[in-house]
Amino acid sequence: MKIAIIGGGNLGTAIAEGLLASKFISAKDLTVTRRNPGALQALVDTGVTVHSDNAKAIKSSEVIILAVKPYQTKDLLSSLSASFTAGKHLLISVVTGIEIKTMREAIKKKISIIRAMPNTAIAIRESMTCIAGDGTTAEQMNYTKKLFDQLGKTAIIEEKLMEAATALGACGTAYAMRYIRANTQAGIEIGFGSELAALIAAQTVKGAAELLLTRDTHPEAEIDKVTTPKGCTIAGLNEMEHQGFSSSLIRGVVTSYRMIAKD
């Protein structure tokens, strides 16, 4: 199927580049729109169709990936209502916080709509993307999962959990970055140069995550492997817990969730 990405910003461009790199779609079957098409010359050079006519892009495609700002979404979809065809189009929204019913009300047509929540690691095809549909077929959900599988890992969830997915998976990238930054600062204090400390901290976190993903184990099982009686690891972990490490992280995630849910 032909794909049109409405909104060639950082996220839309990252999706386009990932789908091309994975060969999920050929350049001739992909269209990306942006107010300033000249900013996407790199995509043009690969053979992707790039222009600023959203209506034209929708009419010439079957799958529409919406990657615009939340405040633009409702008015944009309303203005493009005539371009959508029931039974033909699948709309996949990667817009934060906009519910499926809101998009359907804006379009005023019975088309299939799926919400997807990736994170910034989509730029390197390592995103964690949660997807939810309403009134969609199993085939459409499988297609969408396969699409985002090219860009990292995916999970199908209920739409009511999309705000929680944002807090855990999207905001979670920033939480992980703050941990790496703090670990880097600690590394500098105990003797490493800043670049080497950052490398050790980042690679250690990457390796820890890969252990869980490839072995399908629980974090505590991996912790037990590196903690010995009266050892330095358990001493450090206990001091972090005394200072509120786990509780502060949990409270941070919950605070982000409440902020999103309130909005």
C-alpha positions in Angstrom: 0.0 0.0 0.0 1.1 3.6 -0.6 1.9 5.6 2.5 1.6 9.4 3.0 3.2 11.0 6.0 1.4 14.3 6.8 4.0 16.4 8.7 7.6 16.0 7.7 9.1 17.2 10.9 11.6 15.3 13.1 9.2 12.5 13.8 7.7 12.2 10.4 11.1 12.3 8.7 12.4 9.6 11.1 9.5 7.3 10.3 10.1 7.9 6.6 13.8 7.2 6.8 13.2 4.1 8.9 10.7 2.6 6.6 12.9 3.2 3.6 16.0 1.7 5.4 14.1 -1.4 6.4 12.7 -1.8 2.8 9.2 -1.9 4.3 8.2 0.4 1.5 9.9 1.7 -1.7 10.5 5.4 -2.2 8.1 5.6 -5.1 5.2 4.5 -2.9 6.0 7.1 -0.1 4.9 10.7 0.1 5.8 13.2 2.8 4.3 16.6 3.2 5.7 19.7 4.8 5.0 23.4 4.5 8.6 23.9 3.4 9.3 20.9 1.1 12.8 22.2 0.5 13.8 21.2 4.0 13.4 17.5 2.9 15.8 17.4 0.0 17.5 14.4 1.5 14.2 12.4 1.1 13.7 13.8 -2.4 17.1 12.5 -3.4 16.1 9.0 -2.4 13.0 9.2 -4.7 10.4 10.0 -2.2 7.6 12.4 -3.3 7.7 15.5 -1.2 5.3 18.5 -1.4 3.0 20.7 0.7 -0.4 19.5 -0.6 -1.9 17.4 2.1 -5.1 16.7 0.2 -3.2 15.4 -2.8 -1.1 13.2 -0.6 -4.1 11.6 1.1 -6.0 11.0 -2.2 -2.9 9.2 -3.7 -2.3 6.9 -0.7 -4.1 4.2 1.3 -2.2 4.6 4.6 -2.0 8.1 6.2 0.5 8.7 9.0 -0.4 11.9 10.8 2.7 13.5 12.5 1.7 17.0 13.2 1.5 19.1 16.4 -1.5 18.3 18.8 -2.9 21.8 18.5 -3.0 21.5 14.7 -4.7 18.1 14.5 -8.5 18.8 14.8 -8.6 21.8 12.4 -6.3 20.1 10.0 -8.4 16.9 9.8 -11.6 19.0 9.5 -10.1 20.8 6.5 -9.1 17.5 4.9 -12.3 15.7 5.5 -13.2 15.6 1.8 -9.9 13.9 1.0 -10.6 10.8 3.1 -12.6 7.9 1.7 -14.4 5.4 3.9 -13.2 1.9 3.2 -10.1 3.0 1.5 -8.0 4.9 4.1 -6.3 3.8 7.3 -5.2 6.8 9.4 -2.4 6.2 11.8 -1.9 9.1 14.2 1.4 9.6 16.1 0.1 12.8 17.6 0.3 12.9 21.4 -2.9 13.2 23.4 -5.5 13.3 20.7 -8.1 10.6 21.1 -9.5 8.5 18.2 -13.0 9.8 18.8 -11.8 13.4 18.4 -10.1 12.6 15.1 -13.2 10.8 13.9 -15.4 13.7 14.8 -13.1 16.0 12.9 -13.1 13.9 9.7 -16.8 13.1 10.0 -16.4 9.9 8.1 -16.2 6.2 9.1 -12.6 5.5 8.4 -10.2 3.2 10.3 -8.0 5.1 12.8 -5.1 3.8 14.9 -3.1 5.7 17.5 0.6 5.0 17.9 2.9 6.3 20.5 6.6 6.0 19.6 9.6 7.6 21.4 12.6 9.6 20.1 14.7 6.4 19.6 12.6 5.9 16.5 15.3 8.1 14.8 17.7 5.1 15.1 14.9 2.4 14.7 15.0 1.5 18.4 11.6 3.0 19.4 9.2 1.4 21.9 5.9 2.0 20.2 2.5 1.3 21.7 -0.5 1.1 19.3 -4.3 1.1 19.9 -7.2 0.9 17.5 -10.9 1.5 17.5 -13.2 -0.1 14.9 -10.2 -1.5 13.0 -9.7 -5.0 11.6 -7.2 -7.5 12.8 -5.5 -7.1 9.4 -5.1 -3.3 9.9 -3.7 -3.8 13.4 -1.2 -6.4 12.2 -0.2 -4.1 9.3 0.4 -1.2 11.7 2.4 -3.4 14.1 4.5 -4.7 11.3 5.1 -1.1 10.2 6.4 0.0 13.6 8.3 -3.3 14.1 10.6 -1.9 11.4 11.3 1.0 13.8 11.9 -0.8 17.1 9.6 -2.9 19.3 5.8 -2.6 19.5 3.0 -3.5 21.8 -0.8 -3.4 21.2 -2.6 -1.8 24.1 -6.1 -0.4 24.9 -6.5 3.2 24.0 -7.2 4.1 27.6 -3.6 3.2 28.3 -2.1 5.6 25.8 -1.5 8.4 28.3 0.3 5.8 30.5 2.3 4.6 27.5 3.4 8.2 26.9 4.6 8.6 30.5 6.4 5.3 30.6 7.7 4.9 27.1 8.1 8.5 25.7 8.9 10.5 28.9 10.9 7.4 30.0 13.6 8.3 27.4 14.3 11.5 29.3 14.4 9.6 32.7 16.9 7.2 31.3 19.0 10.0 29.9 19.0 11.7 33.3 20.2 8.5 34.9 23.0 8.2 32.4 23.9 11.9 32.9 24.1 11.4 36.7 26.1 8.2 36.3 28.5 10.1 34.0 29.0 12.8 36.6 29.7 10.2 39.2 32.2 8.6 36.9 34.0 12.0 36.5 34.1 12.4 40.3 35.8 9.0 40.7 38.5 9.6 38.1 37.3 9.2 34.5 37.3 11.9 31.8 33.9 13.1 30.8 33.8 11.4 27.4 34.9 8.0 28.7 32.6 8.3 31.7 29.7 9.0 29.3 30.6 6.0 27.1 30.8 3.6 30.0 27.5 4.9 31.5 25.6 4.7 28.2 26.9 1.3 27.1 26.3 -0.1 30.5 22.6 0.9 30.3 22.3 -0.4 26.8 23.8 -3.7 27.8 21.6 -4.0 30.9 18.5 -3.4 28.7 19.6 -6.0 26.1 20.0 -8.6 28.8 16.4 -8.2 29.8 15.1 -8.1 26.2 17.2 -11.1 24.9 16.9 -13.3 28.0 13.4 -12.3 29.0 14.4 -12.2 32.6 13.3 -10.0 35.6 15.6 -7.1 36.5 16.0 -8.5 40.0 17.3 -11.8 38.6 20.1 -9.9 36.8 20.8 -7.7 39.8 21.3 -10.9 41.9 24.0 -12.0 39.5 26.2 -8.9 40.2 25.6 -8.5 43.9 27.8 -10.5 46.3 27.7 -10.6 50.1 29.3 -7.5 51.6 30.2 -6.4 48.0 30.4 -2.9 46.5 27.3 -3.3 44.3 24.8 -4.1 47.0 26.4 -1.3 49.1 25.8 1.2 46.3 22.3 -0.1 45.6 21.3 0.1 49.3 22.6 3.7 49.5 20.6 4.7 46.5 17.5 3.2 48.0 18.1 5.0 51.3 18.2 8.2 49.3 14.9 7.4 47.6 16.1 6.2 44.2 13.2 3.8 43.3 10.5 5.9 45.0 11.5 9.1 43.3 11.5 7.4 39.9 8.1 5.9 40.5 6.7 9.3 41.7 8.2 11.0 38.6 6.5 8.6 36.2 3.2 8.9 38.0 3.5 12.7 38.1 4.1 12.8 34.3 1.1 10.5 33.8 -1.2 12.7 35.9 -0.1 15.7 34.0 -0.9 14.1 30.6 -4.2 12.7 31.9 -5.2 16.1 33.3 -4.5 17.8 30.0 
